Amino acid sequence: MRYQRESATKSAVLVLLWYHLPMAMNLRLSPQQTEALRKAASQDGISMQEAALAAIDTYTSRRNQRLKEAIQRIAVEDAELLKRLAQ
């Protein structure tokens, strides 16, 4: 009985760890996108995967920056309203 419990616990730990591993994904591009990515990556001397990852990093970092800018703009434009709401 004890062996079964230990085995089940080890299995649960392995499953939990599996969820934290990097996951693969399929990215479906049009033929034109594939060719453009291939050419751009070749010109930069990197793989298509590296180029795609760099594009994702750029996009996600810009998104965070745009969010911060929007919050700052609202804080400035609606400063009086926010002050009244805080009272």
C-alpha positions in Angstrom: 0.0 0.0 0.0 2.8 2.4 0.9 4.5 1.7 -2.4 1.4 2.6 -4.3 1.0 5.9 -2.4 4.7 6.8 -3.1 4.3 5.9 -6.7 1.2 8.0 -7.1 2.9 10.9 -5.4 5.9 10.7 -7.7 3.6 10.5 -10.7 1.8 13.7 -9.5 5.1 15.5 -9.1 6.2 14.5 -12.6 2.9 15.7 -14.1 3.2 19.0 -12.2 6.8 19.5 -13.5 5.7 18.7 -17.0 3.4 21.7 -17.0 6.3 24.0 -16.4 8.4 22.8 -19.3 8.6 24.8 -22.5 5.8 23.9 -24.9 6.1 23.4 -28.6 3.6 25.1 -30.9 2.8 25.1 -34.6 2.9 28.4 -36.4 1.0 28.3 -39.7 2.3 30.9 -42.1 1.1 31.7 -45.6 3.6 30.8 -48.4 4.4 34.6 -48.7 5.0 34.9 -45.0 7.2 31.8 -44.9 9.3 33.1 -47.8 9.6 36.6 -46.2 10.7 35.1 -42.9 13.2 32.8 -44.6 14.8 35.7 -46.5 14.9 38.0 -43.5 16.3 35.4 -41.2 18.9 34.5 -43.9 19.9 38.1 -44.2 20.4 38.4 -40.5 22.3 35.1 -40.3 19.8 33.5 -37.9 17.3 30.6 -38.1 13.6 31.2 -38.9 12.8 30.2 -35.4 15.2 32.7 -33.9 13.6 35.4 -36.1 10.1 34.4 -35.1 11.1 34.4 -31.4 12.7 37.9 -31.7 9.5 39.2 -33.3 7.4 37.7 -30.5 9.7 39.3 -27.9 9.4 42.7 -29.7 5.7 42.5 -29.9 5.1 41.5 -26.3 7.5 44.1 -24.9 5.8 46.8 -27.0 2.5 45.7 -25.7 3.6 46.3 -22.1 5.0 49.7 -23.0 1.8 50.7 -24.7 -0.2 49.6 -21.6 2.1 51.7 -19.3 1.7 54.7 -21.6 -2.1 54.4 -21.6 -2.2 54.2 -17.8 0.1 57.2 -17.5 -2.1 59.1 -20.0 -5.3 58.3 -18.1 -3.6 59.3 -14.8 -2.7 62.7 -16.3 -5.9 63.4 -18.3 -8.2 62.2 -15.5 -6.2 63.4 -12.6 -9.1 65.5 -11.1 -11.6 62.7 -11.5 -9.2 60.2 -9.9 -8.5 62.6 -7.0 -12.3 62.9 -6.4 -12.8 59.2 -6.5 -10.0 58.6 -4.0 -11.8 60.8 -1.4 
